[in-house]
Structures are given as structure tokens and as C-alpha cells.
């Protein structure tokens, strides 16, 4: 154990002792709360928050150092476990922040900001913590439309500068330099709180709908997805004639994660209760799409996956009946042009993806184009275990995994195992030139950005690895190459049943 690691571990221990002491102090203060000024309680609570922030900062610094090292993956895993350990528990700090907000005072804003910015992905009550913090910011800011307008103008000005750099006819290096020089995205959490306060007033405030739409379109500097969801609830409550629900549902779908179940609930509500049939159909699509994504989780059983697949198909099949020619909300760009799809086409692609692009499903005989321009079907790989790798040359983690993929490609006989790279780069030539300096001795397809294949398979993260056994059954799907390798070894030892889940 090196000196820095010993210091970090001592720091962890000292801060834990400090937190424990503060908790004991907090308990004592509770017993004699009538004799102690509120400021003392707030001071102790704020020290708990500061102690957590120090622990969190040290933990991230150590894990970043380990990840940047040249150590092999096994050694990195060992160091992460022994030197960094588990991420510090946030719950004591969350409770302290809630107590400060409840008590008011000079630290109320700082505590509310902590609740908005820190719990995501860490707190067991993430949604509630962030909503609690936003409610506090709303109360602190009040319905101050001028603050909202000033913030919106500042953001729009920043976005215009950003777009100007992106559209400039200069080299990529020059663009990067100018991006670095550009000021950070404007942030003002109190303006977001003010927008929520204005939107909550409904017809009683002339800018309430404008405030809600601003929050729904909110892209920088705030607690997505909770802000968008809160605004969506306010629009649903106050503006029954709102006509942009498909756009809102699409945004909420992109924001979903394991910790945002309230978004699932809202979309499901719209799927059953929305008065507009197009909105109901669109919401049904996103309910099914969410279930399709959940089908790929490794933590569910085969029985659970089968039941989930059936629910996804129930929502997806027939959603466009009577609305077949209505436009679907998502219009991906291809060759610089928006591609319009009907609800019927969107339904067909979704059903195909649920059946043939999720764990437990069986591959369809998709067709792709190799780098030499020739077409090839997935049936060309029948009888082999295959790793499908959706990747791009602009994707850092994709490029970083190439040495491990080369090792994997040579680890098994080609008549038993193959890798099929599927590039989403704009141009096939980009991949060909890249491979001149970075050999990738396995088959490559080029499907391009926003391809029909990637959309049907709902490929949103790169790299995405899909392991298929020799019978075409999808065994796993993730961005974790080590987990994918374990499934490949499992398939090569004992192929799974040919029967896909219904």
C-alpha cells in the first residue's frame, strides 16, 4: 500500500469518526433542543454534509487515478476494491441537508443545492431527495419571472455561441480550442426554482405555460430528469389543451434510469388516460420501449424476462390501429435530412426489436453492408458464438477496448467464435482509415449514424456488446466487455437451448 493510499484511508476513517461524532451530537441536541439554538443544529448538520463531500471528492480522485493507470483490468479491480473501496454512503448527508432545509436559515440554499446535485445514482430515495431540494429552491426563489427570463436569455446566448463554433468552417482542433475558451454553461438553480413557482400558478400567472415549457426544454445546468417530470405534471394539471405531449414523452423516455421509476409511472398514466389517441399511442410505444430496455438486465430471471416480454408486446402490438399514417414523434437524421416515420412503421420496428434484439430473443436474419460494400446476412455466422460490437471511431471507450477485443478474437477457433463489429460512423471510409493504424482483424459492418438497425435494436450507448450463442439466442447485452466474455465462455462450454422466450 503506497503512502497516498494510506493517507486516503486515514482520511476516510477520520471523516467517518467525525460523522459518527456529529450524529451523536445531533442526537444530544435533539434531547435538549429547547436549550440549544437552531444555528447549532444547522452547523452540525452542515459539517456532516461537508465531511461527505470531502469523502466523495477523495473517492472520485482515487478511482480516477486507478482507471487512468496502465494496470491490467484484474489489477485495477483489485486496487478499486482495496484502495478506494465502496463509494461513501450519502444517506447521512442527505438527512442532514433535509434537516437544514426544514429549519431554514442561511444554509438553506446550500443544503437544497446539495439535494439537487448530489443524490443522483447514490441515494436510495433519489427522486424524493431531488424533488425535496427543488421544492425548497422554489420556495426560496418565489414566482420571479424576471429571474427566469434573464436566465433563459443567458442560456440562449451561450447556445448561440456554441452553435456558431460548431458550424464554423475551421478544423476540428480549432473547434476544440474555441470550445475550451467558451465560458461554462450558465447555471442558476434559483431560476429553475422560480420557473417551477411560476408554472405552479397556472392561469393565475401570465407566463406559467411559458415557464413550464422552458423547464421541459431545459437542457443544461439543472436536475434532469426530475425537473422535466415536475414540469410535465404541472402542464398536465393546468393546461389540458397542451399539444406537445409526444415531444415531452420522448424526452422523458431518454431520461429514464433504474432510479427514475416515477417517469415510468407518468408515461404509463398517459398511455391509459390521455384524451388524445395519438398521445396514448405514443405513450404506449414508450411503455413498451422501456420494458424492452429492461429485458436486457442481467438481474432478472428467465421467468421474469418472459413475463416482461409479453407485457412489452401487449403494449406495442396494435398501438397504431386507426392511426397508422400519423407521424411518429422521433425523426432521426440521415445524410443531413430528418427521416419521418409513421406510427405503423414505429410499431413494426418496436415489435421486431422486442422479439429479435433483446436477451432471451432469437436473432432475425438482418442484412448489413461490409466495408467493401458487399451485403451480408447474420445467417453467415450461424452455428457460431458471436459477439456483436456496436461501436464508432469517435467513441473513447470503444477504441480503448480494441486491444482486449484483439485478444478475445484470437482466444478461440474461428469456426466456433467470431466478432462482428457494427460501426455507426458517418462514413465507411472513416473506419477503413482508422483500421490502418488500429488493426481490427474481424468482420466489420458499416450501418452509419441513426441507422434503421441501430434504431430497431435501441442502441443508445456505445459500445454495446451483444453475445449470441450458436443457435442465434441472445445471451447478454451490455457495455461491459468482461461480462460479455464470461457469457462467451459459457456459450462455448454449454450452448443454451434453441428455444427463445415467447
N, C-alpha and C positions, 0 to 999 in steps of 0.2 A: 504494500500500500504506500503510495507516494505521499510527500508532505502536503500537497494541495488537497488530496483526498482526506487525509487525517483532519486537516483544518475544516473542510466542509462537513465531515461527520461530527466534529466537535460543535460546529455551528448549529447543525440540526439538533443535537442533543440540548445545547443551551437554550435554543429557541423553544423547544418542546417544554423544557423546565419552566421557562418564562410563561408560556401559555398556561401550563398547569397552575402556576402560582397566581396568574391573573384570574383564572377560573375560581380558585379558592377565594381570592379577594372579592370576586363578583358575588360568590355565594355569601360571604360575610356581609357585603354591602346590602344584599337582599334582606338579610336578617335584621339589619339595623338601618333600613332605608329611610326611616323617618328622621334619623340623626345625621345622615350624610347628604351633602349637596348633590344634585343631579350631575354637575360638572365632573365630580369624581368618578361616577359610574361611566360617564362618556369617555373620560380619559383612559380608564382601564380597558374599556371595550375597544377604543381606537388602538391601544398598544397591541391588543390581540390581532387586529387587522394588519398592523404594521409588521408584526412578527411573522404572520403568514406570508405577506408579500415578500419579505426577505427570504423565507424558506423557498417560496415559489421561484424567485429570481435565481437563487443559488442552484436549485434543482435543474432549471432550464439551462443554465450555463454549463453545468456538468454534463448533462445529456447531450447538449450540442457539441461539446468538446469530444465526447466519446464517438458520436456519429461522424464527426469530421476526421477522426483518426484513420490511419491506414490499416488498422487491425482487421483481421478476418471477422466474418459475421459472428462466429461462435465466441470469439474473444470479446467482441462488442457486447453480445448478450450477457456474458459473464460480468463485464465491467458495469453494465447498466444495472444488473441485479445487486452487485456487491458495493459499488462505489456511489451510485445515485440512489438506488432503492426505489420504492414506490413514491409516486407523487404525493406531496404533503396533503393531508386531509383538509379540505376547505370549510367543513361544516362549522367549526368553532368560530371562524372569522365571519361566516355568513350570519350566524346567530348574533354575533356582536354588532354587525352592521345593521341588522334589523332592529336591535335594541336602540342603537343611536338614532335611527330614523324615527322610531316611535317616540323617542324623547325630545326630538327637535334639537335646536341649538346650532352652534357654529359648525359642527362637523356633519350636520345632516346631509348636505350636498355631497361631501366626500364619501360618506357611507352609501348614499344612494348610487353614486357613480360606481363604487366598488361592486354593488349588487348587479349593476347593469353590465359591467365589463368583465368580471372575473368568473362567475359560476359556470359559464357555458362549457359543457363537457366534463365538469368536475363535481358539481353539486347534485345530490340525489333529488333535489327539488328545484332544478334549474329554471324551469318555466315560471314557477311561482316566485322564485327569488328575483328574476329579471322583471317580472310584472310588478312586484312589490317596489323595486327600485324605480321603475318608470312611473308608478303612481306617485311616489314621493317627489320625483322631478316635476311631474305635472302640477302637484300642489305648490311646490316652491316657485315655479315659473308663472303660474296663472295663465289665463287666456290672453296672452300678449301677442297679438297678431303681428305687430311691428317687428318683434324679435324673429318670428318665423320668416317673415318676408325678407329681412336682412340676411338671414342665414341661407335661405333659398337663393338669393341673388349672388351671394358669395360662392355657393356651390356651383351655380350655373357658370359664373365667370371662370372658376377653376376648370370646369369641364370643357369650356370652350378652348382654353389654353392647351389642355391635354389633347383634345381632338386636333388642334392646329399642328401640334408636334407629330401626331400620328399620321396626318395627311401630308406633311411636308415632303418635298422631293429631295430628301437627303439620305445619307447612308444609315444603316442600322446602328452603327456605333455613334453617329451624331445624334440620332434619336434617343439612344440610351443616355448620352451625356445631358441632353436637354431635359429628359425626364427626371434625372437626378437633381438638376438645378431647379426644377419646378417645385414650388412650395408644396408642403403636405396638404392633403385633402382637408378643407375646413371642417372642424368638428365643433358642435355646440349642443351638448345634451340637454341643456335647459331650453333650447329652441325646439327640440323634439318634444320635451315635456309640454311646452306651450302649445305646440301643434295638437297634441292629444287633448289638452284642455279646451282648445277652440273647437275641435271636431266633436267633442262630447256634448257641446251645447246644441248641436243640431240646428233646427230652424231658428233658434234664438240668436244665432250669430251669422252674419252675412258671409263669412269666409269658412264656415265649418266644413262644407263639402270640399272646398279647395284645400283645406288643411288635411283632411283625410286622404285625398288623392296624393298630396305631397308625401305623406307617410307611406302610402302604398308603393309609390315610385322611388322611395328612399333607397339609395344605393351605397352611401358612404357615411362612416362616422357614427354609426348607431347600432343598437342591439337587434339586428335582424336575427331570426325571423319574427321575434315576439312583437316588435313594433308594427310590422306589416299585418300580423294577425289581429292585434288590438284595433288597428285602423279598419280592418275588414269587418270586425264585429260592429264598430260604430257606423260604418256605411250601411250594413245590413239593418241596423236598428233605426237609423234616421232617414235613409234615402231609398225607399222601395223602388224608385224608378231608375236606379243606377244601372247603366247599360254596359259596363266594362268588366263584368264578373268573369268571363273566360280568361281575360288577361290576369286578373287577380289570382284565380285558381292556378294558373300556370306558374306564376311567381311563387306561390305557396308550395307547390309541388317541388320546385327546385330547392326550397329551403328545408325540406323535411330531413329529419335525422332521428336516431333512436331516442333522443331526448325531447322531441317535439311532438308528442302524441296528440296534443291539443290541435295541431294542424290537421291531423288525420280526422279528428272528430268534426272539425269545421267543414272539411271537404265532404265527408260523409253526410253531414246535415244538408249541405247544398244539393247533394245527389238525390236526396229524398224529398226535400221541402221547397226547393227553389220554384218559383212560379213559371219562369221562362223555360220551355223544353230544351232549348239549346244549352242553357246553363246547367240543367240537370244532366244532360248527356255529357257535357264537358266534365262535370264533376264525377260522373260515373267512370269516365276514362281515367281520371287521376286517382280515384279509389283503386281501380284495377292496376294502374301503373305502380302505385305504392305497394300493393300486395305482390306484384311481380318482382319488385326490388327485394322485398322481404324473403321471397322464395330462395334467394341466394345466400342467406345467412347460414353459417355452419352450425349455429347453436340450436337449430330446431330438428326435431326427429322426422323420420320419413313419414310417419303418420300425420304429423302436424303439417308437413310440406304438402302432402296430398290434399288435405282439407283446405289449406290456403290456396292451392292451385285451383281447386274447384270454385272457391269464392271469387277468385280473380276472374275466372272465365264467366261466372254468373254476372258479374258487373260489366264485363267487356262485351259479351255477345249480345247483340241486339240493341246496343246503346244508340245506334244511328237510325233505327226504324222510324220512318216518316220524316227523317231529317237528313237523308243520305247525301244530298247535294250542298248542305250547309258547310261553310268553311270551318276548318279546324283552326284553333287559335294559334298554334305554333306553325311558323313559316320559316323553316331553316333556309339559310343562304347557300346557294351553289353557283359557282362561277360569277359571283357578284350579284346574283338575282335571287329574290325571295321565291321559294317553292311553295305554292299553295296546295293544300290537301283538303279533301272533303272529310266530313265526319265518317263516312263509309270507309274511305281509304285508311283513316287513322284507326278505326276499329279493326280492320283486317290485319294491319301491321301489329297491333297490340295483341290480338289473339294469337297470331303466329309467334310473336315473341314469348308469350306466356308458355306456349306448348313446346317451343323448339329452341329457346335461348336461356333457359333457367335450369338451375340444379334439379336433377331428377327428370328432366325432359330429354328427349332424343333429338339430335341434330337433324334439321332438314338438309336436303342436298343443295345448299346455297352455291351460287356461282360468283367467282371473283376473278379479277384480272391480275396476272402476274406482271412483274416489272418489264418483261419483254413484250408485253401487250397481248399475250395469248390468254384465253379464258380457261378456267379450271373449276371443277366442281369439288365440293368437300368429299364426295364419294371416292375421289382419288386416294384418300387417306383411310379408307375403310379397312378394318382388320388391324389397325394400329392404335396405340395410345397416342393422343395428340395434345400438345399444348398450343392453344391459340393465344397469340400475344397481340392485343390491340395497342399500338404504340405510335410515336411520332418523333422525328428528329429534334423537335423543339421541346420535348418533354425530358427534363433533367433526370427524374427517377428512371425513365425508360432507358435512356442512354447509359446511366450508371449501372443498370442491371445486365448490360450486354456481356461483360466478361463471365458473369455467372451463367448466362444463357449459353455461351460458347462451351463452358464446362459441361453443362447439362446436355447439350446436343451431342457431345462425344461420349457420354456416360453409358449409353445403351445402343444396341444394334439398330440400324435404320429400318430393318424390317419389322421391328417391334415398337419403335417410338420415333416421332418426328415433332419438330416445332414448325408452326406456320405463323409467320409474322404477318400482321394485317395493319398496314400503315395508313394513317389518316392525314398525312402531309398533303398540302395543296397539290404538289406536283410529284409525279413518279421520279422525275429526274433528280429531285432533291434527295430522295432515298438512294438512288444509284450513285450519286456523287458522294454522299455520306459514307456509303459502304466501301468506297475506295480506300479510305483511311481507317475504317472501323469494320473489319470483316464480320459478316453475319452469315455463316455457312449453313443456312436453312432456307426453306421456301419462303417467298415474300409475295403477298398480295398488296396492291395499292387500291384503296377504295376512296380516298380523299376525305376532306372535311365534310361533316354533315351528310355522310353517305346514307343511303337507304338501309344498308346492312347495319351500320352503327346505330341508326335511329331505331330500327326494329329491335335490336338487341339491347337498347337503352344503355349504350356505353357512354358513361358520363365522367369516368375517372381513367386517367392514363398513368401507368399501364393498367390494363385489365387482362388478367390471365384466366383462361378457361380450360379446364382439364376434361378431356373426353376419353372414355375408355374404348376398347377395341370394338365394342358393339354400338358406338355412337351415343352412349349415355353420358350426359353431362354430370361429372362428379363434383366439381367445385368451380367457383368463380370469385376472384378477389384480386387485390393488388399486391398480395403477399407471395413472392416467388418461393420462399421457403415452405410455406403451407402448400403451395401448388406442387412442389417437388415431392412432398410427403404423399400426396394423392397419386402422383405418377408412379411412385414406388409401390403404393398399394395396388394400383391397377395392374402393374406388371407382375406382381406376385399372385394376385387373385382377381381376375376380371369380374366386374359386377354383373348382375342379371341383365338380360337384354330387355326386360320389361320396364318401360318407363311408367312413371306415376300418371294416373289419369287426371 
